[in-house]
Amino acid sequence: MSTLIAGIPGWFIPVIILIVSVLALTIILERGWTLLKKFDLINTEKERELVLYLRNKDYDTAASFCRSQIHPAYKVALAMIEARNSEIDIKAISDEEILNQLNMMEKYLPTLGTISTIAPLLGLLGTVTGMIKSFRAFEDTGSRSAQLMGGIDEALITTALGLIVAIPALIMYNYYIRRVNTLTEETNILVQMVQEELKKDSRIIRK
């Protein structure tokens, strides 16, 4: 087994870590644009504007207003408004749409979380293979020094690379999860407000 491990090229694990780092950076940039730039926090003035439309029973304007907004909360509100006269329970509609929006906000985040876990493990694997190569260098007195230093270099480099990838990936994963939680809380609050306004209209079919 040690012979097989010692036969792994020194560049193999660093290349895998490099590929993982590119994937992590891609996800960080894409989720950063979506969760921080595209999905801004709810503007209270716009929130009041939507509630006013609903209070005045101006559902067409309310629906158009929701379509013009990007925040996930308005997507859920739109689904509720459009389903107000259907036989389907409005709460069931809102719950389903909230789940859809949550899945969209959390897209790629499990992958980023996995990368933050496996990157240091890949570095540890490189450390193990490097140390095995170092110890095996003692079997060949002719090239002991070169093999020993090469194995130590491989161990240290892969460990450092794994940590360099894992640390920012873990930081951004936790930050994005908090952002998703904030957006979800805002969505739940707006949904509750919309539900209350729709309940006041006796013309709306409810179960």
N, C-alpha and C positions, 0 to 999 in steps of 0.2 A: 504493500500500500504506500509506504513512504517513497518507494521508487517511482510510483505513478504520480504522486503529488509533486515530487521533485522535478518531474518532467514537464510540469505546467510552465509555459513560457512566462517570464517575468512581466511581460507587457499585457498578459491576458486579463488579469483582474483589474488593473488600472483602466483598460479600455472599457470594460463593463461599467465601472464606476463613472467614467466619462459619459457613456451613453445614458446612464441613469440621471446624471447631472443635467444633461441637455433636456431630458424629459421633464425633470423637476422645474427647470427654469421656464420651459414653455408653459407648464401649468400655472406657475406663479404669475407670469405675465398675463396670461389669458384670464385667470380668475381675478387678478388685480384690476384689469380693465372692466370686467363684468360687475364685480361686487363693490368696487370703490368708485369707479368713474361712471359707469352706466347706471347702476342702481344707487342713486342718492337717497339719503334719508327723507322720510315724508315731510313735506312742507305743510305746516299746520293750517296755513291759509287755504291751500288747495283742499285739504281735508274738510275744512268748514264749508268750502264751496260745494263739494260733493254732497255733504249732508243737507245743505240748503236746497239743492236740486231735488233730493229725495223727499224732503219735508214738504216741498211744493208739488210733489208728485209729477215732476217734470222728468220722467224716466228716460225719454229719448235723449234729452240734453245730458243727463247723468251718464248714460251709456256712451255717448260721444266723448264726454269728458274723460271717462275711464280709458277709452281706447287711445286717447292722446297722451296718457301717462305711461311711464316705463316701470315704475315700482311694482313689484309682485302683488302688493295689496290691492291695487286697482284692477289687476287681472282677475282676482278672486271676486271683487265687488262687481265687475262686469258680468261674470258668470252668474252671480246671484240675481242681478237686475234682469238679465235676459231670461232667466228661468222663473221669474216671479209669478207668471200665470200658468206655469206647467203643473202637472200632477206630481212632479218630483219634489220631495222635501228640500227646501232651500238650504237647510243646514247640511244635508247630505251633499248638495252641490258644492257648498263652500268647503266642506272637509275634503272632498275629492280634489278640488282645484288647489287648495292649500298644499296638499300632498304633491301635486304636479309641480307647483312653483318651488316647493322645498327641494324636490329632486333636481330641478333645474339649477337652483342656487348651489347645491352641493355637488354638482357635476365635477368630476375629476378630483375632488378633495380626498376621497378614499385612496386614490392612487398616490396623491402627494403624501398622505399619512403613511402609506406603505413604504414609499421611498425613504422617508425619514427614519423608518425602522430598519430597512434592509441595507441602507448605505453603510452604517457603521459595522454591520455584520459582514459585508463584503470586505471592508477594511480589515476586520479581524481575520477573515479567511486569508487575506493577503499576508497578514502578520504570521499566521500559522505556517503557510507555505514557505515564506521567507526564512523563518527560523528552522524549518525542517531542512531546507537547502543549506543553511549555515552549519547545522550539526553534521549533515552528510559530507560537508567539505573536509571534515577531519578524517574521512576514510581515504582521501586522496592527498597524500603529503605533498605531491608535486604542485598542486594548484590550491592548496588549503586557504591561503590568504585571500586570493581573488574571489573564490567562491564564498568564503565567509563574509567578506565585506559586501559582495553582491546580494547575498541573502538578507543581510541586515538592512541594506538600502531598500530592498523590495518590501521588507516588513514595515519599515518606518514610512515609506512613501504611500503605500496602500492604506495604512492606518490614518495618515493625515488626510488623504483624499476622501476617505469614507466620512470622516468627521466634517470636512469642509462642505460636503454635500448635505449631510444629515442635519447639521445645526440650523442653517437657514431654512431648509425644508420644514423642519419641525416648528420653527418660529412662525413662518408664514401660514402653515397649516392651522396652528392654534389661533392666529389672528383672523384668518378667514372664517373659521368656525364661529368665533365670537361675532363677526360681522353678519353671518347667516342667522345667528340667534337673534341679533338686534332687528334685522329685517323681518324675521318671522314674528317677533313680538309686535312690531308695528303693524304687520298684516293682521294679526289676531285682533288687535284693538280696533282697526278700521272695519274689519268684518263684523265685529260685535255692534259697532255703530250702525252699519248698513242693515244688519238684521233687525235692530230695534226700530229703525225707520220704516222698513218694509212691513213689520208686524202691525204698525199703526194704520196701514191702508187696508180697510175691510174688503176692498175689491180684489185683493191678491189671494189666490188660492193657496191654502196652507193645510198641511195634514196635522 
